[in-house]
Amino acid sequence: MITEIGIAAGDVWHYLDAHQNQKSKLKDVAKGIDKPRELALMSIGWLAREGHAIVEQSGNDYQVWLRK
């Protein structure tokens, strides 16, 4: 499972990199990488823990973007 999360984290990074300077909703990221929401969440957590992504609560959802 860790390999799958790591691969998805790469997909998330590429998705966010393509949308630089924009905050993306979690649901849009999951759709954009064509992965289940749970896997996208784990991957975003990985990137955030490593300091590559920033996650911010926005109402009932979250937004994510790459750290510059």
PESULMO-V216377 format. One record per run of one state. SS is the DSSP state (H for helix, E for strand, - for the rest). FROM is the first residue (numbers start at 0). LEN is the number of residues. If there is no record, write none. Layout:
# PESULMO-V216377
((SS,FROM,LEN) (SS,FROM,LEN))
This chain:
# PESULMO-V216377
((-,0,1) (H,1,17) (-,18,5) (E,23,2) (H,25,8) (-,33,3) (H,36,13) (-,49,3) (E,52,6) (-,58,2) (E,60,6) (-,66,2))
